Amino acid sequence: MADIAIIGGGAAGAAVFGELLRRADHGGTVHWITGGAAPGRGVAYATADDRHLLNVRAAGMGLFAEQKGEFLQHASRHLGHAQGSDFLPRRLFGEFIEAQLRTRIAEAHARGRRFQVHDTRAAAVRRQPQAGYHVELENGAALATDAAVLAIGALAPRPLKTVSMQVLDSGAYILDPWNAPEPPRPPRRVLVIGTGLTAVDTLISTAARWPKAELIAVSRHGLLPFRHPAAPVAPYPYQDDLNAALLACDGAAPMTRLVREAIAGVAGTDWRAVVDGMRPINATLWQGFTLAQRRQFLRHLRWVWEASRHRTAPASYEIVQELIESGRLQVQGARVLAVDGSGPIAVTLRSRTTQLTSTIEVDRVIQATGLDTAVAYARDPLLAQLLGAGLATPDPLQLGLAATPDGQLLDAHGRAQPGLYGIGSLLRGNLWECTAMPEIRIAASRLAQALTEDGETRSEEAAAN
Ligand SMILES: Cc1cc2nc3c(=O)[nH]c(=O)nc-3n(C[C@H](O)[C@H](O)[C@H](O)COP(=O)(O)OP(=O)(O)OC[C@H]3O[C@@H](n4cnc5c(N)ncnc54)[C@H](O)[C@@H]3O)c2cc1C
């Protein structure tokens, strides 16, 4: 008997739910607590804007580990034609997730598999006196489960410390780039804080929404994501040897040297093939770093890693380049020192290159700084409860929750919590690269396997007693 609660209604929660529905049940119930929004879509796949593209080729996307071309088939049926190398609208992947869930649910019904979908949020998770967890829901219900999976994605965005209360109250500072309300008048000048993938989509939507608005994007390094090549590139021929050598390195500096040498060493090598070829070992490399080496990586290499590893679809890249070339968009490397005033908002910046300070006036600021996983500062009630009860503890570098390599959460004393797991962004401290579907679907399959084995052990113990 194993009752399992999956908390979080995004793609990661959907993947774990679907994996568990498919597996043998031992008489237990799978509870999926979706948070209330469209199940399975989460932040990434809820967009209705078809200019927001997947940053993984269609052939690489899927919800379950074993899937090979199912998303491509789904896309071809809906678009008339699609190729594995295409970067398709994220909306389409959201529809695919929903369709996959419908099928899994119908099959589970037919097999008599017990499950419940709760259209509400989890408010608290408490350890039961003997074993297992007590999960309290915001609608007042409570579930007694043997295991719980935290799949709550990244944290709700927090305003930068440099933003004044007056600006936050003005309604012209947008904290959630995916839900920007209509202002009373079209803005003439918009500042986007951030230059990563979220910022790229924000710039594309903003440019289309207010065709006359001037756009400025700012981040510490002012580096936009690199682009994927239009067609897939050939794999680097010596990737296995390179990966073995990287796994034997002590720290990020010798790794960077090896990667540079590999790219320069074989004529015609596309650096993106080398970076992508490291994907299977990234988590192991990260786990091999000491805390000091992780800190060093975050300080010196994170910005270039993020831009190189999390690349943009060619079509998105081209829109942004056209905006730059037409003079509508300026991208600056600068630190945001202050955001103050109202109508217009005054933003004080210190340039990365000159260290000079300047103030610009804008009508609207959109914070698009990407994933926040610093749980110690979160206002999320569930995380606050988990941390307060000592059931979970922040990763020392504020990259999420501390966990074992297989995703079991550590309590305040560093002990692994039996049956309490995490998946997705909140495990960045543990795995570093764990936020994209190719990693999430493998993690979901492994987690479902571990939860099923735990359930089998419990059933055998119960039978023996
Ligand atoms: C804009 C964007 C674009 C992306 N594009 C791609 C891409 O093209 N390809 C790719 O592979 N990856 C992409 N990613 C990475 C993406 O993070 C993953 O693909 C995946 O969507 C992550 O899903 P998740 O379930 O972990 O998190 P989320 O999508 O954040 O979902 C978490 C869900 O949990 C819910 N929740 C939170 N707290 C509670 C609670 N207490 N109780 C119940 N529910 C709760 C939230 O409301 C939310 O619905 C993108 C990410 C973003 C943000």
The ligand as a Gaussian input file, in Angstrom:
#p B3LYP/6-31G(d) Opt

LIG

0 1
 C        9.431000      30.634000     -19.996000
 C       10.038000      29.289000     -19.965000
 C       10.288000      28.597000     -21.127000
 C       10.824000      27.333000     -21.102000
 N       11.036000      26.677000     -22.270000
 C       11.486000      25.408000     -22.230000
 C       11.649000      24.657000     -23.433000
 O       11.411000      25.158000     -24.524000
 N       12.087000      23.379000     -23.344000
 C       12.378000      22.808000     -22.128000
 O       12.765000      21.643000     -22.097000
 N       12.253000      23.512000     -20.989000
 C       11.815000      24.775000     -21.000000
 N       11.683000      25.474000     -19.838000
 C       12.072000      24.847000     -18.599000
 C       10.853000      24.476000     -17.778000
 O       11.197000      24.899000     -16.486000
 C       10.489000      23.016000     -17.801000
 O       10.346000      22.576000     -19.118000
 C        9.186000      22.695000     -17.070000
 O        8.133000      23.446000     -17.597000
 C        9.289000      22.902000     -15.583000
 O        8.104000      22.480000     -15.008000
 P        7.906000      22.433000     -13.441000
 O        6.690000      21.608000     -13.223000
 O        9.159000      22.004000     -12.778000
 O        7.695000      23.939000     -12.979000
 P        6.528000      24.977000     -13.244000
 O        6.193000      25.083000     -14.660000
 O        6.944000      26.232000     -12.546000
 O        5.261000      24.358000     -12.496000
 C        5.147000      24.301000     -11.100000
 C        3.676000      24.323000     -10.754000
 O        3.502000      24.069000      -9.365000
 C        2.463000      24.889000      -8.868000
 N        2.616000      25.062000      -7.426000
 C        3.472000      25.865000      -6.755000
 N        3.264000      25.750000      -5.429000
 C        2.274000      24.856000      -5.266000
 C        1.606000      24.335000      -4.120000
 N        1.925000      24.716000      -2.879000
 N        0.627000      23.439000      -4.309000
 C        0.290000      23.031000      -5.568000
 N        0.878000      23.506000      -6.695000
 C        1.863000      24.402000      -6.524000
 C        2.647000      26.184000      -9.648000
 O        1.465000      26.933000      -9.621000
 C        2.998000      25.660000     -11.031000
 O        1.849000      25.430000     -11.780000
 C       11.157000      26.751000     -19.857000
 C       10.917000      27.463000     -18.673000
 C       10.352000      28.713000     -18.718000
 C       10.088000      29.449000     -17.424000

